[in-house]
Amino acid sequence: MGAWIKWTLAVYFPGERILKLEGTGLRLFETHPECRDVFFLFRDIDDLQQLKMSKELQSHGLRVMSFIEKSVARLDQEDKLEQLAFNLGCSHCRYNAPPKYYPYIGAQFIAVVKPILKEQWTAEVEHAWECLFDYLTSTMKRGYQEAEQRNKIHSSTRKAAAASTNRNVI
């Protein structure tokens, strides 16, 4: 599976970084407009052209593509790949970006890459990318859920400490 992914990048993006793929973020908002609500910086922008010019959206797209590149580079180092995806899930908890949106990224990535490869895009290549994105999203979800659980515990502890302090003051 990892071989198909690396083959895709080596054969069709030789010497290039896949960061040059464009349109993934904007396409996401066209197909799933509800995703825009997660991005507080541009949730109120209704004009897709204005959204396309958003530096924040472009920056996020570059971070997504960089994450995909890092993931591919770690295919032979499963512990590092898992840690990368898990940590990203934890950080998405801080941004309040819930796991229900994660699977959309893989589908959008495939929708952008597939036409570039044309007839070279095979069922095996697609399956390999789908498996990678399934793994990444499930690992990110675990990271998100663990971070969410830690936040609840910390919040409960702070509330209990505040209540105890208030009782001592009275």
C-alpha positions as CSV (number, residue, x, y, z in Angstrom):
1,M,0.0,0.0,0.0
2,G,2.7,2.5,1.0
3,A,4.5,1.6,-2.2
4,W,1.5,2.8,-4.3
5,I,1.5,6.1,-2.5
6,K,5.2,6.6,-2.8
7,W,5.0,5.5,-6.5
8,T,2.3,8.1,-7.2
9,L,4.5,10.9,-5.8
10,A,7.7,9.7,-7.4
11,V,6.3,9.1,-10.9
12,Y,3.9,12.0,-11.1
13,F,5.4,14.6,-8.9
14,P,9.2,13.9,-9.5
15,G,11.3,16.5,-7.9
16,E,8.2,18.6,-7.1
17,R,6.5,19.0,-3.8
18,I,2.9,18.1,-3.7
19,L,2.2,21.4,-2.1
20,K,1.8,22.7,-5.6
21,L,-1.7,21.0,-5.7
22,E,-4.2,23.8,-5.5
23,G,-7.9,23.9,-5.0
24,T,-8.3,21.4,-2.3
25,G,-9.5,23.8,0.4
26,L,-11.8,25.8,-1.8
27,R,-13.3,22.6,-3.2
28,L,-14.0,21.4,0.3
29,F,-16.1,24.5,1.0
30,E,-18.0,24.1,-2.2
31,T,-18.9,20.4,-1.5
32,H,-19.2,20.8,2.3
33,P,-20.1,24.4,3.1
34,E,-20.7,23.4,6.8
35,C,-17.0,23.0,7.2
36,R,-16.6,26.7,6.9
37,D,-18.1,27.1,10.4
38,V,-15.0,25.5,11.9
39,F,-12.7,28.2,10.5
40,F,-13.6,31.2,12.5
41,L,-11.3,33.4,10.4
42,F,-13.4,33.1,7.3
43,R,-16.7,31.5,8.3
44,D,-18.6,34.7,7.4
45,I,-17.1,35.0,3.9
46,D,-19.8,33.9,1.4
47,D,-18.1,34.9,-1.8
48,L,-16.0,31.9,-3.0
49,Q,-13.6,34.3,-5.0
50,Q,-13.0,36.3,-1.8
51,L,-12.5,33.0,0.1
52,K,-10.1,31.8,-2.6
53,M,-7.9,34.9,-2.0
54,S,-7.9,34.4,1.8
55,K,-4.3,34.2,3.1
56,E,-5.6,32.1,6.0
57,L,-7.2,29.5,3.7
58,Q,-4.1,29.4,1.6
59,S,-2.0,28.9,4.7
60,H,-4.2,26.1,6.0
61,G,-4.0,24.4,2.6
62,L,-0.2,24.5,2.7
63,R,-0.3,23.0,6.2
64,V,-2.6,20.2,5.1
65,M,-0.4,19.4,2.1
66,S,2.7,19.5,4.3
67,F,1.0,17.1,6.7
68,I,0.3,14.7,3.8
69,E,3.9,15.0,2.7
70,K,5.2,14.3,6.2
71,S,2.8,11.3,6.5
72,V,4.0,9.8,3.3
73,A,7.7,10.3,4.4
74,R,6.9,8.3,7.6
75,L,5.1,5.4,5.9
76,D,8.0,3.1,6.9
77,Q,8.1,4.5,10.4
78,E,4.7,3.7,11.8
79,D,5.4,5.0,15.3
80,K,6.4,8.4,14.0
81,L,3.4,8.4,11.6
82,E,1.0,7.6,14.4
83,Q,2.5,10.3,16.7
84,L,2.3,12.9,13.9
85,A,-1.4,12.2,13.2
86,F,-2.3,11.8,16.9
87,N,-0.7,15.2,17.8
88,L,-2.6,16.8,14.9
89,G,-5.8,15.5,16.3
90,C,-4.9,16.9,19.7
91,S,-4.2,20.3,18.2
92,H,-7.5,20.2,16.3
93,C,-9.2,19.8,19.7
94,R,-7.7,23.1,20.8
95,Y,-9.1,24.7,17.7
96,N,-12.5,23.0,18.2
97,A,-12.3,21.3,14.8
98,P,-14.2,18.1,15.4
99,P,-13.3,14.7,13.8
100,K,-16.5,14.6,11.7
101,Y,-14.8,16.8,9.2
102,Y,-11.5,14.9,8.9
103,P,-12.6,12.4,6.3
104,Y,-13.4,15.2,3.8
105,I,-9.8,16.1,3.4
106,G,-8.8,12.7,2.0
107,A,-11.7,12.7,-0.4
108,Q,-10.8,16.2,-1.6
109,F,-7.2,15.3,-2.0
110,I,-8.1,12.3,-4.1
111,A,-10.5,14.4,-6.2
112,V,-7.7,16.8,-7.0
113,V,-5.0,14.2,-7.7
114,K,-7.1,11.7,-9.7
115,P,-7.6,14.0,-12.8
116,I,-3.9,14.8,-12.8
117,L,-3.0,11.1,-13.1
118,K,-5.9,10.4,-15.5
119,E,-5.7,6.7,-16.8
120,Q,-2.7,6.1,-14.5
121,W,-5.0,6.4,-11.5
122,T,-5.8,2.8,-10.8
123,A,-8.0,1.0,-8.2
124,E,-4.8,0.0,-6.3
125,V,-3.6,3.6,-6.2
126,E,-6.9,4.8,-5.0
127,H,-7.2,2.1,-2.4
128,A,-3.7,2.9,-1.1
129,W,-4.6,6.6,-0.7
130,E,-8.0,5.8,0.9
131,C,-6.3,3.5,3.4
132,L,-3.7,6.2,4.3
133,F,-6.4,8.8,4.8
134,D,-8.6,6.3,6.8
135,Y,-5.6,5.6,9.1
136,L,-4.7,9.3,9.5
137,T,-8.3,10.4,10.3
138,S,-8.9,7.5,12.8
139,T,-5.6,8.4,14.5
140,M,-6.4,12.1,14.5
141,K,-9.8,11.2,16.0
142,R,-8.1,9.3,18.8
143,G,-5.9,12.3,19.5
144,Y,-8.8,14.7,19.5
145,Q,-10.8,12.5,21.9
146,E,-7.9,12.1,24.3
147,A,-7.3,15.8,24.3
148,E,-11.0,16.4,24.8
149,Q,-11.0,14.0,27.7
150,R,-8.0,15.7,29.3
151,N,-9.7,19.1,28.9
152,K,-12.8,17.8,30.7
153,I,-10.7,16.4,33.6
154,H,-8.7,19.6,33.9
155,S,-11.9,21.7,33.8
156,S,-13.6,19.5,36.5
157,T,-10.5,19.8,38.6
158,R,-10.4,23.6,38.3
159,K,-14.1,23.8,39.1
160,A,-13.7,21.6,42.2
161,A,-10.7,23.7,43.3
162,A,-12.6,26.9,42.8
163,A,-15.6,25.6,44.8
164,S,-13.3,24.5,47.6
165,T,-11.7,27.9,47.7
166,N,-15.1,29.6,47.8
167,R,-16.2,27.4,50.7
168,N,-13.1,28.2,52.6
169,V,-13.6,32.0,52.1
170,I,-17.1,32.0,53.5
